[in-house]
Amino acid sequence: MTEPTIDFHIQTHQPQFNIPTQLIKKNFKSIQKLIEKQKKSTSDEITKIKKNATLSKEIKLAMIRKLIASFETFQKKLQVLIKKDEEYRSRLVTRVENIQQLGKYGETKEPSDNMLNFHNPNLINWYRMETNLLIVDYLIKSNTHGENLGLELLESLSQTNPRIKKLIDYDLYLDFNKVYLSITKAHDLSLIINWFNDNKAPLKKANSNLEFEINYCKYLTLIESGDVNEAIKFSQDNLSSYGNKENYSPEEAENYKLNSERLKGLGGLLVYRSMDNSFSNKLFSNRLMFQSQPYREYESLLSNERWENLGRCFVDNFINLYGITTHYPLFVYLSAGLSSLKTKSCYHNTENTVFKESQTLSIDTSTRVLPTLPTLITSAKFNSYTAPINPLTQRKYRGPDFYYRLLHKVNNCPVCSPEMYQLSRNLPFAQLITSIFNNPFRLPNGNIYPFDKLLSSNGEYLSEQSTLLRQGQVKDPLTHEVFYIDNCIRVFPA
């Protein structure tokens, strides 16, 4: 049974319930803190009014009015948090109802039958909506520009189906995308600092090293800008504590090892920067020194690599915090489908001149340098990566009209299509061979026969076959060897 079942969809949709659950927990803690803060503030103000008998009635009345205004502000903030809680819970309810709809699309009404009826038009519409959600999810997360195409597509889809907005946590992904782009593109630390402060408690509980990465990146930025005195003061206030092993828990031993190694080069970086800015670097001897390995390492510290490292660290912490998948769900589903279609005859069409020209660049088996499955905005390689110039990456070859006109044929294989080629080339092949035997058994000599053939015989050997069966033996029809039935093995050739 290879068709998806309801149980399959429940498992694949499990990550959709993690984010609202985490948001509800986070919002509930915010409500608790707000109530405790207001409770303490109100209690202190009432105590002041009661204990201070010398206060005039006008002053006491002013204090009471101030207390009432403070309580009204508290109520407004509380209402905002309550609405957030209701929104997050409604998302969970909507997603449960979305899964429950599959129960109406079964082939039968028996409770034990879990198969889906793929001829049901309502089920087809359900899958179409799920596909739209996968595309929106990918576009929102992978956006690298000001306008987010994923959000625009979601707004367009919500006009005909308002429930679709509750099936994806687009607001959280938008915030994630803004923070990531502020790091890798704008080289701004303000958003990541605010995000860290909002999630400081759960990140600390998860032994996150994000705070060190932020401070380390801030220090390198001060060095790069030439503000050496401020950099020294900043390192003393915010980085020196990371060199003390006592400040780490036993679970953070790996963080201590990595951080201490990186802190050792801070002093040398100051010397390198001061020498780099001096006029003495024009001397031949100094130029040779700057080309040495240690100074190249200092130079790499001030490159964009630090922003990429901080971006990766933020992505890892975001994934762990909300329990979402590392890979784009769209690519996961596409990979599963492409793997079931990919055969060893793919990429070997001699008429396919486009793939023949790109074999040296794309499927060079001698180097075995193959890309991994695209992940959730792994780094800032969107800006630095330059694709090789070949027909697969040129836009004019990607359109179906020009591409298939060039081949003088219609390519019906999605694995070999230019749109799916990069994603499918590193996937495993499908084993699409099936057995022609019914109930096959393997004899000790390696031969495989249907079990019915081992039991039956023609008239000439009927008596011999009956005698062998009474003794619990069978005879190989080809080699005439005799084996005990207990030594035969039921096999499942594929």
N, C-alpha and C positions, 0 to 999 in steps of 0.2 A: 504494500500500500504506500504509494508515493504522493497521493493527493493530500493537500493540507487539511487538517481537521480543526475543530474548535479548540481542542487542547493545544494544538500547535500555535494558534493565534494568541491564546492566553499567554503562552511562554514568550513569544516574540514581542508582545505588547507590555511585558512586565516593566521595562525601563520607563514607560510612559507614566507609571504610577509612582516612581521614585521621586521625581522632582516636586510634584504637588505635596507629597508627604513631607519632604524636607522643608518646603516653604511653610507648611502649616506649623511644623515644630518651631521653626525660626520665628514666625509671627507670634506664636503663643508665648515664647520667651520674651518677646518685645512687649506684649501685653502685661506679662507678669512684672517686668521691670518698671513699666509706666505706672502700674497700680501701686507698687511698693514705693516708688519715688513720690507719687502724689500723697500717699498715705502718710509718709514721714513728714513731708512738707506741711500738710494740713495739721498734723498733730503738733508740730513745733510751733506753728503760728497760734493755735488755740492755747497752748501752754503759756506762750508769751503774754497773751491777753489776760489770762486768768491770774498769773503770778504777779504781774505788774499792776498793783492797785493804784499807783500814782498817775497812771495815764488818764487823760481827759476823755470825755465821751466822744468828742470829735475825732481824736486820734484812734480810739478803739473802733469807731464806726468806719473810719478810713481803712483800717487794717482788715475789718470784716469784708468790706467791699472788694479789697484787693484779693482776699481769700476766695470770694465768690467768683471773681474774674479768673483767678487761677484755676478754679474747679471747672468753669465753663470751657477754658482752653483744654483742660484735661479730657473733658467729655468729647470735644471735637476730635482730638487725637485718638481717643479710644474708638470712636465711631469709624474712623479711617481704617484702623487695624481690624475692626470687626468686619468691615466690608471686604477687606483683603482675605480674611479667613473664610468668609462665605464664598468668595470667588474661587479660592483654591479648592474648597470642598465641592463646589459645583463642577469643577473640572474633573474631579475624581468620579462623581456620579455620572457625568456625561460619558466618560470613557468606559465605565462599567456597562452603561446602557448600550454603548456602541458595540462592545463585545457580545452582549446578550442578544443583539439583533441577529447574530449568526445562527442562533438556535432556531430561528424561524425559516432558515434557508436550507434545512437538512433534506435529505432524500426521503426519509420516512419520519413518522412521528413517534417511533419507538425510542425510549430513553437511552437504550444501549447503543443505538446507531448514532455515531458521531460524525459521519461523513457529510460533506456539503454537496448540495446540488448545484453544479457549475453551469447549468442551463437556466437557472433562475435569474431573470433580469435585475431583480433587486440586489442579488449578490454581486452581479457585475457592476452595478452602481456603487456598491460598498467598496469593492476593490478599486474602482476608479477614484473614489474619495481618498482611500489609503495611499494610492500612488501620488495624488496631488499633495498629500501631507509630507510624503518622503521628499518630493521636489522642493516644497517650501522649506522644509528642515535643512536641506542641503544649501539652498540659496541664501538663507538667513545666516547660517554659520560660516559659510565660505565667502561672504561679501568682503570686498576690499575697497569699496568706493563709498562715496557719501550717501547716495541713494541705494537703499537695500531692495533689490528686485524681489527677494523672498517676501518681504512685507507687502509690497505692491501686489504680488500675486495672491497673497492671503486675503488682502482687502477685497480684491476682485472676486475671489471665490466665496467670501462671506456674504456677498450681496444675494446670492442664490441659496446659500446654506449657512445661516448664522451660527449653527452649532460647531462649525469647523474650527472656530477660534478657540473653543474649549478643549480641542483635541491635541493642541500643541502649545507648549509654553514659549510662545514667540517673544513675550516681553523679556523673559530671562535670557533668551538667546541673543536678543538685540543688545542688552546690557553687556553680555559676554563679548559680543563682536566689537562694541565700542571700546571696551577696555583693552582688548587685544590689539586693535588698530592703533589706539593711543600709545601703546608700547612699541610696536614694531614699525609703525609708520611715522607718527608724530614725535616719538621719543619723549613722551610726556609721562610723568610718574603720578600725577595728581589722581587720576581715576583708579589706578591700581592700589594706591595708598588708601583711598576711600573704601574700595571693595575689601581690602584686607581688614580695615578697622570694623567694617560691618560684620565680618565673618571671623573675627579674631578667635573667639572661643572655640568653635568647632575645628578651625585650622590648627590651633594649639593642641587640641585633643588628638588630632590625626598626625601629630609630629611633623607638621609642615615646616619647610625651610624657606618659605616665601618671604618672610620678613628680612632674613639675611640677604636674599637676592635683591630685594628692593633697596636696602641700605648700601649694599655693595655697588649696585648700579648708580645710585646717587653719588657715592664717593668718586667713582670713575668719571662721572659727568662733571663734578667740580674740578677734578684734575685736568680734564680736557679743556675746560673753559679757562684755565689758568689761575683759578682762585685757590692757591695752594694753602694759604693760612686757614681758610674756611674748611678745606678738605681735611686738614690735620685735626681741627677742632671737631669736625663731624665724625671722623673715625674714632676719636677718643670717647665721644659721647654715645655713639651708636654701633660701633664695630668691635671695640676692644673687648666687650663682654663675651663675644663669640669665641674668643681664644681661651676662655676658662672652662675646663672640662666640668667643673662643679655646676655650671649653669645648664647642663644638659641632663636629661633623664637617661636611664639605661637604654630606652628604646631609640634615643636620638644619637647613639654612638656613631652611626654612619654619617650623620650630619656634622658632628664634631670633627670627624676625620677630614671630611671634604672642606669644611669651612676653615679649619686651621691651616691647611695647605695653601689655600687661596690668600689667607691673611699674611702669610710669610712674605709675599711679594709686594706688599703695599709700600714699604720703605724704599725698595729698589725702584719702584715706579716713580716715586717723587724725584729720585736722582736722575732717572732716565729723562723725565719731562724737563727738568731744569737744564740738563745738557743739550737736549734737543732744541730748546729755545735760545741757547747761547750762540754767539758767533763762532765759537771754536769748532762747531761741527763742520765747518767748511774745510778743515784740515784733512789731508788724505788719511792720516792715521785714525782720526775720529770717524771718518766715513766707513772705514773697514770695521771699526768697533760696532757701529750701528747695524752693520750687516751680519753680525754674529748671531747665534741662536738665542742667547738670553735676551738680547735687545729686540729681536723679532717677536719674542713672546710678550714683552711689554707693549710693543706696538699693536699686537693682536688684542690686548686687553682694552685698548681704546678704540677698537673698531666696532662695527655694528653687531659683532658677535654677542656682546653683552646684552643687547636688546633682544636678540633671538633667544638667548638662554633664559632671560626673564619671561619672555612670551611663552616658551615651552613650560617653564615652571608654573606659570599662571594656568595654562591649559590643564596640566596634570592635577593641580589642586582643585580646579573647577570640576573636572571629571570625577575625582574622588569624593568631593563634597556632596554632589548631587546624584552620584551613582548612575551616571549615564555611560553609554558605550563609547569606546575610544574611536571607533570607525564611524563614518557616515552610514546611517541605516540604509540609505539608497544604494550605496556601493555593496553593502552586505547582501541585499536582496538580488542585485544585479549579478554579483559574483556567484551566488547559489544557482541562479538560472543559467548563467553562461557555462558553469561547470557541468551542468547536466546536458548541455548541447555540444560541448567541445569534444572533438575527436582528433585522432592523430593525423587526419587528412586536412585539418585546418592549416592555413598559411602555406599550403603546398600547391596551390592552383597555378600552373605555369602560365595561364592566360592573364593572370592578375599582375600586370606590369607594375602597378603602384607598390604592391607589397614586395615585389622582387627588387625594386630600386631601393627600398628602405630596409632590406634585411640586414645590411651591414651596420645600420645605425640602430635598428630596433630589436632585432632578434639574433644578435651575434652570440652563438652558442659557445664560442671559444672563451669569451671573457666571463660569461655567466653573471654579468652585472644586471640584475633585474630589479625593477622597482617593487617595493612592498605595497600592500593595499593602502590607498590614500587614507590618511587619518584626519582627525578633527583639527584642522589648521595647525599642523605640526610646528611650523616655524615661519619666518618671514621670507621664505624662498619664493613667494609670489613676486617679489621685486627683483631678486638677484638671479633667478633662474632664467636662462636663455635657451629656448628650445632649438634643436637642430633644424636646419632648413631642409625639409624633405616634403614630399607630397602629402604625408599624413598630417603634418602640422600646419601647412598653409591653408588658410581659410577657404580659398577658392576651390580646393580639392575636397573639402569636407562636405559640401553640399551634395545631395544625392544625384542631382541632375548632371552636373559636370563630371562627377566621379564615375558614374555608371556609363555615361556617354564615352568616357575615355576607355573603359573596358569593353565597350561594345556588347554588354550583357547586363543582366540583372542579378545582383548578388543577394541571394535569399538567406545567407548564413549570417546571423547577428554576430557570431564570434569573429568573423573575418571582416566585418564592417569597419570603416574608419572611425566611427563613433565609439565603438566598443573595443577596438583593437588593443589599446594601451592597458585597459583594465583586464582583459581576458587572457593576455599572452602569458601571464605568470600563474594562471589557475591550473589545477589538475585536470587531467583528461577524464571523460566519462567512460565507464565500462558498460558499453551498450550491447554486449554479447549475451545472449540468452541460451539456455540449454534446450536442445531439441528432444531430450529424453524425458519421459514421465517417471518420476520416482527413481532417479538414477542411483546406482550403488557402485562403489569402487572395490574391485577384487584385490587381493594382496599382490598380484602381479602388475597392478597399475591400470588395468583395463576397466572401463566404465560401461555398464549396460543398464537398460531399464530392468527393474526387478521382475517384471512380468516375463521378460524374455528369459531370465535365468530359471524361472519356475516352469515354463512351458517347453515343450519339445515336440518334434514330429513323430510319426508312428514308428520309425526305425529305432529311435532311442527312447521310446516312451517307457519301457520297462526299466531301463537303466536309470532314467531320470527319477522314476518313482522310488527306486531303491535308494538313490542318493538323498532324496528328500526325507525319507524315513530316518536316515542316519544324520540328518541335519547338515547335508552337504549340497553344493551346487557345482556345476561343471562350466568352465569357460567355453562358450560356443566357438571361439576362434582357435585357442591353443589346446583345448580339451584337457586343461588342468583342472583338478578337483580341489575345492577349498571348503572349509567349514563356513556356514552362514554367519556364525558369530564373529568371524574374522573379516567379514565384509562391512564396509562403512558407507553410511548414507552421506552423499555429497551434494553440494549446492554450487555447481559450476556457474561462473559469471563471466 
